[in-house]
Amino acid sequence: MRKRKENKGVFAYFSEKRNTMLLVLVSCFFLLTFTYCSTEKGDPERFRKGVFEVPAGKGYSKTIITRIDSIQIEEYDKIISISNDSASGEKRIKHIDTLYIKWKNNFFYSLKMKSPKKQLDKDAIYVQITKITDDSYDFSAKIGFNKFLTDGTVYKVK
């Protein structure tokens, strides 16, 4: 008995090719995601707890951040310029804010003020970690769903 050669047809041929291409694309996606999120400098999870510092910015002194479990405590001085006819100077007002921190993954977290004083303080702050080094990370953050973004660097102290 002679075996009959199966003729799969055009649609079956392309269906197999499509499944193969889909498998290759999904594999590439996971490989790129893993490569993007991994770092040569170690595990970014080390930034979830500890004491950190953010350098001084416009109108603010350096900020000391303490992270314990799901709480972040920020200590900083707000700098206010004071001037009158004869002299000028600055006044520093000490602030301590307590925020809830919720990690979505090692590269994204949100902050929510524990006791908001203003309407703006009620909105969550969404933070994306963009670069990691041995003792710091760069971030991009926005408040709520507005389009204003701010960038900065957080340094691990302890």
C-alpha positions as CSV (number, residue, x, y, z in Angstrom):
1,M,0.0,0.0,0.0
2,R,1.3,3.4,-1.0
3,K,1.2,6.2,1.5
4,R,-0.7,9.1,0.2
5,K,1.0,12.5,0.6
6,E,-1.1,14.8,2.6
7,N,-1.8,18.2,1.1
8,K,-2.4,20.6,4.0
9,G,-3.6,23.5,2.0
10,V,-2.7,27.1,2.1
11,F,-4.6,28.1,5.2
12,A,-3.2,25.3,7.3
13,Y,0.3,26.3,6.2
14,F,-0.1,29.9,7.2
15,S,-1.8,28.9,10.4
16,E,1.2,26.9,11.5
17,K,3.5,29.8,10.5
18,R,1.4,32.3,12.4
19,N,1.5,30.1,15.6
20,T,5.3,29.8,15.3
21,M,5.7,33.6,14.7
22,L,3.4,34.3,17.7
23,L,5.5,32.0,19.9
24,V,8.7,33.8,18.8
25,L,7.2,37.2,19.4
26,V,6.0,36.3,22.9
27,S,9.4,34.8,23.7
28,C,11.1,38.0,22.5
29,F,8.7,40.1,24.6
30,F,9.6,38.2,27.8
31,L,13.3,38.3,27.0
32,L,13.2,42.1,26.5
33,T,11.1,42.6,29.6
34,F,13.5,40.5,31.7
35,T,16.6,42.3,30.2
36,Y,15.0,45.8,30.7
37,C,14.1,45.1,34.3
38,S,17.3,43.4,35.4
39,T,20.4,45.2,36.4
40,E,24.0,44.5,36.7
41,K,24.2,46.4,40.0
42,G,22.0,44.0,42.0
43,D,18.5,43.6,43.1
44,P,16.4,46.7,43.2
45,E,14.4,45.3,46.1
46,R,17.1,46.7,48.4
47,F,15.5,50.1,48.0
48,R,12.2,49.0,49.6
49,K,13.4,49.5,53.2
50,G,16.0,51.7,54.8
51,V,17.1,55.3,55.1
52,F,17.5,57.4,51.9
53,E,18.4,60.9,50.9
54,V,17.2,63.2,48.1
55,P,19.5,66.2,47.4
56,A,18.2,69.7,48.0
57,G,16.0,71.3,45.4
58,K,14.4,74.6,44.6
59,G,12.8,75.8,47.8
60,Y,13.7,72.6,49.8
61,S,16.6,71.3,51.8
62,K,17.8,67.8,51.4
63,T,15.1,65.2,52.2
64,I,15.7,62.3,54.5
65,I,13.4,59.3,53.8
66,T,12.9,56.4,56.1
67,R,11.0,53.4,54.7
68,I,9.6,50.8,57.1
69,D,7.2,48.2,55.7
70,S,4.4,50.1,54.0
71,I,5.3,53.5,55.5
72,Q,7.6,56.2,54.2
73,I,8.5,59.1,56.5
74,E,10.0,62.2,54.8
75,E,11.9,64.9,56.8
76,Y,12.9,68.2,55.1
77,D,13.0,72.0,55.5
78,K,10.9,74.2,53.3
79,I,12.9,77.3,52.5
80,I,11.0,80.6,52.3
81,S,12.7,83.8,51.1
82,I,12.0,86.8,53.4
83,S,12.8,90.4,52.3
84,N,11.9,93.8,53.5
85,D,13.3,97.3,52.7
86,S,16.5,96.9,54.9
87,A,17.4,93.2,54.7
88,S,16.7,89.9,53.1
89,G,17.1,86.3,54.3
90,E,15.5,83.0,54.4
91,K,13.3,81.1,56.8
92,R,13.4,77.3,57.2
93,I,10.3,75.5,58.3
94,K,10.8,71.9,59.3
95,H,8.3,69.4,57.7
96,I,7.7,65.7,58.5
97,D,5.3,63.9,56.2
98,T,4.1,60.3,56.6
99,L,3.0,58.5,53.4
100,Y,1.8,55.0,52.6
101,I,4.0,53.3,50.0
102,K,2.6,50.6,47.8
103,W,5.0,48.7,45.5
104,K,3.5,47.4,42.3
105,N,6.9,45.7,41.3
106,N,10.6,46.5,41.8
107,F,10.4,49.4,39.4
108,F,7.1,51.1,40.2
109,Y,5.5,52.3,43.4
110,S,2.9,54.8,44.6
111,L,2.8,57.1,47.6
112,K,-0.3,58.4,49.3
113,M,-0.2,61.0,52.1
114,K,-1.4,59.6,55.5
115,S,-2.9,62.9,56.7
116,P,-3.4,65.2,53.7
117,K,-3.6,68.9,54.6
118,K,-4.4,70.3,51.1
119,Q,-6.4,69.0,48.1
120,L,-3.2,68.3,46.2
121,D,-2.0,66.1,49.0
122,K,-5.0,63.7,48.5
123,D,-3.7,62.6,45.1
124,A,-1.4,59.6,44.9
125,I,2.2,60.1,43.6
126,Y,3.2,57.5,41.0
127,V,7.0,56.8,40.9
128,Q,8.8,54.9,38.1
129,I,12.4,53.8,38.8
130,T,14.3,54.5,35.6
131,K,18.0,53.7,36.5
132,I,19.7,51.8,39.3
133,T,23.3,52.1,40.5
134,D,25.1,50.6,43.5
135,D,23.7,53.0,46.1
136,S,21.0,55.1,44.2
137,Y,18.2,55.1,41.7
138,D,16.9,57.7,39.3
139,F,13.2,58.2,39.2
140,S,10.4,59.9,37.3
141,A,7.3,60.9,39.3
142,K,3.9,62.5,38.8
143,I,1.1,63.5,41.1
144,G,-2.3,62.0,40.3
145,F,-3.2,61.9,36.7
146,N,-1.8,65.2,35.6
147,K,0.9,65.5,32.9
148,F,3.5,67.2,35.1
149,L,6.5,64.9,35.6
150,T,9.5,65.5,37.9
151,D,12.8,63.6,37.9
152,G,15.3,63.0,40.6
153,T,17.7,60.7,42.3
154,V,17.4,58.9,45.6
155,Y,20.5,57.8,47.5
156,K,20.6,54.9,50.0
157,V,22.2,56.0,53.3
158,K,21.5,52.9,55.4
